Amino acid sequence: MDTMRWLHEEGLIRLAAVGDRLHDPISAYTIAIADGTVTAHPASGNGLGANPITMAADDLPPPAGTRKRLLIAGITSNESMLIINLAATHTISIIGENERAVARSWILQLLLDPDCTVTTNNEALTVPTEPRCRLAFIPGAGTAVFTADDRRPPPTTVTLGSTETLPDRLEISTGGSGGMYMSARYWPLRTIHRIRDQSWTALSAKITSESPLSTPATHSPNLDRATSAHTVGSSRD
């Protein structure tokens, strides 16, 4: 998908630059697949500064810096790519069918930012040989958890299968659809991006042998291509 490829190559970095220029934090962006229209959704759900901001993709800042904690969540019911900003929340949960497959997609995308470190208490969510994806005991965690820290505090904690209904959450329905709640906003998703077990094994091996995530670079072309291909394909597994 062209939109997916563009986001991984430069789009997420350009969206992060948009957030840096705005006074109010942005919780999510949507990009219309048909014409590339970009809409920034402020974290404030109502009141002054709550209205979405629309712009053309060509008007985004040039790519500079990193993608920070932006990641592709899926495709909305009105055919837009949904990009969420994990830096806009301290705690978020993934709830529903095959939560681990979604968490794997999020973790790989987060690691594409060379400043980001992921810590998890679940071995199935770690990337072999990658020092920025750590397995550790997380006090108080009663289920699978991972944290994302890009040296811009506070970090974000993502919980899988939480029994507590958090305001910020991804709800996965049977068949891979669902809904994203973020900063008092809601997006129905017809497709949630995820990485299934078979794709995860193949992708982890590819990363380990060809392009270690720990290489200090803003872009990791091998990983960009691999993540895009496996994320899209696995959503239909």
KATAWO-V848998 format. One record per backbone hydrogen bond with DSSP energy under -1.0 kcal/mol. CO is the residue of the C=O (numbers start at 1). NH is the residue of the N-H. E is the energy in kcal/mol with one decimal. If there is no record, write none. Layout:
co: {CO	CO}
nh: {NH	NH}
e: {E	E}
//
This chain:
co: {1	2	3	4	5	6	6	7	10	11	12	13	14	15	16	25	27	28	29	30	31	32	37	38	39	40	41	41	47	53	55	56	57	67	69	71	73	74	75	75	76	79	80	81	82	82	83	84	85	86	90	92	93	94	95	98	99	100	101	101	102	103	104	105	106	107	109	110	113	117	118	119	120	122	123	127	130	132	134	138	144	145	146	147	148	149	156	157	158	159	164	168	169	170	171	173	176	177	178	179	180	181	182	185	187	188	189	191	196	197	198	199	200	201	202	203	204	205	206	212	215	220	221	222	223	224	225	226	227	228	229	230	233	234}
nh: {5	6	7	8	9	10	11	12	14	15	16	17	18	19	20	43	85	41	83	39	81	36	32	55	30	53	27	28	50	40	38	59	60	70	86	84	193	82	190	191	79	33	76	31	73	74	29	71	88	89	157	159	170	161	172	102	103	104	105	195	106	107	108	109	110	111	112	113	116	149	134	147	136	125	126	130	133	118	120	141	160	121	158	119	156	117	148	92	146	94	166	93	181	95	179	176	192	173	189	171	187	169	185	182	180	77	178	75	200	201	202	203	204	205	206	207	208	209	210	215	217	224	225	226	227	228	229	230	231	232	233	234	236	237}
e: {-2.3	-2.6	-2.2	-2.1	-2.2	-2.7	-3.2	-2.5	-2.2	-2.4	-2.1	-1.6	-1.4	-1.9	-1.6	-3.2	-2.7	-3.0	-3.2	-2.7	-2.7	-2.5	-2.5	-2.8	-2.3	-2.6	-2.3	-1.2	-1.7	-3.3	-3.1	-1.5	-1.5	-1.6	-2.3	-2.3	-1.8	-2.9	-1.9	-1.7	-1.6	-2.1	-3.2	-2.0	-3.0	-1.1	-3.0	-2.0	-2.0	-1.4	-2.8	-2.3	-2.7	-2.8	-3.5	-1.0	-2.5	-2.2	-1.3	-2.4	-2.3	-2.7	-2.4	-2.0	-2.5	-2.1	-1.1	-1.7	-2.2	-2.4	-2.9	-2.7	-2.7	-1.9	-1.6	-1.9	-1.7	-3.2	-3.0	-1.8	-2.8	-1.6	-3.3	-1.8	-2.2	-2.4	-2.6	-2.3	-2.4	-2.7	-1.2	-1.4	-3.2	-3.0	-2.3	-1.7	-2.1	-3.1	-3.1	-3.0	-2.1	-1.9	-1.1	-2.2	-2.6	-1.8	-2.3	-2.4	-2.8	-2.3	-1.9	-2.9	-2.8	-1.9	-2.0	-2.7	-2.4	-2.2	-2.5	-1.8	-1.4	-2.7	-2.4	-2.2	-3.3	-2.2	-2.3	-2.7	-2.7	-1.9	-2.4	-2.7	-1.6	-1.5}
//
